[in-house]
Amino acid sequence: MRLPLVRFLAEGVFASSLAGRAIASVAGARGAIFFLHRFDCFPGQEAGHRVEELRAILDAVRRVDIDIVSVDEAVRIAIGQSPARRSRPFVAFSVDDCYWDFTSICLPVFLEFDAPVTGFVCPGLVEQNDWFWWDKLWYLASRARRSVTLEISGITFHVPPLSSAEGTEALNRLREGLKAISHDQRTHAVQQLALALDIELPAAPPDEFTLASFDALRAAESPLVQFGAHTMTHPVLATCSDTEARWQIEESISRVRAAFVQPSRVFCYPNGTQADFGPREMRILDGCDVAGAITTLSGALLPGSHTGQRHAVPRFTIGKEPAFAVRRILFGR
């Protein structure tokens, strides 16, 4: 739940600026990168981050001596390449996928607090006005009028209407199952589901699933707002062939660098768990002139803490473990 973070910040260790500063002085240069995704603006497959909660988080952090830095700076600190000698705790914020709500709903809140934020985009999907496969699943399940059964790579999945008692759990099982197969197999599975339910998938995404356009992203770019690469089409890299994995990483970095004036030098893995990337992806990144790569593995940062792990820098999910993340930053436990 996200609400406990607001209470934790407002009523807990940050209850007063004096207490916050005292704790910050003990915490030293410990920090973390947080990541966000969607915002609470439509009745979709996930609740999204509530704007008032994001505002409360930024307000609380600003009231004490905890710096908000860019993702690039947080990675530089973690790999021991920051030119600044740091003695205060720090946080950085990233937003994955950059749907339309990033520029329309999320970004104004960060700008209100003069806070840096980095968005990670999939240029292939943006350029083609395509939409993510998991959004297509939700679209189909939310419109289903009957249950269907699919066999995918030898595994049978029961898919009831999303409105049913078991709908959400079944959809989550299907989504996790599809992560384990190749992009082509996953595309075929989504098409199978559409045919089985007799529902036509729109070629262009419905409004709630539309990604921010490159025009909107370029207009948003500023000294506070950067954009980085997140692969071309958000595959599970571990399921890609060597050729596909290299293209997904290298081409996305190239497109982002061509699109923006000051692009982020950090790459963001899709999904980002230990099962989603490995030595192959790190070797590819070694040849891409990036500062590092960020994951969804939880962990705090210290100056030089990831010098030998620059392509596996951790982040905390704001929606799942924010209070724990802040405690790790401040207390190291």
Secondary structure, DSSP 8 states (H G I E B T S, - for coil): --HHHHHHHHHSTTSSHHHHHHHHHHHTT-EEEEEE--BSSSS-SS--B-HHHHHHHHHHHHTTT-EEE-HHHHHHHHTT--SS---S-EEEEEEES-BHHIIIIIHHHHHHTT--EEEEE-HHHHHHT---HHHHHHHHHHH-SS-EEEEETTEEEEE--TTSTTHHHHHHHHHHHHHTS-HHHHHHHHHHHHHHHT----SS--GGG-B--HHHHHHH-BTTEEEEE--SS---GGGS-HHHHHHHHHHHHHHHHHH-SS--SEEE-SS-STTT--HHHHHHHHTTT-SEEE-S----B-TTTTTT-TT-B--EETTT-HHHHHHHHHH--
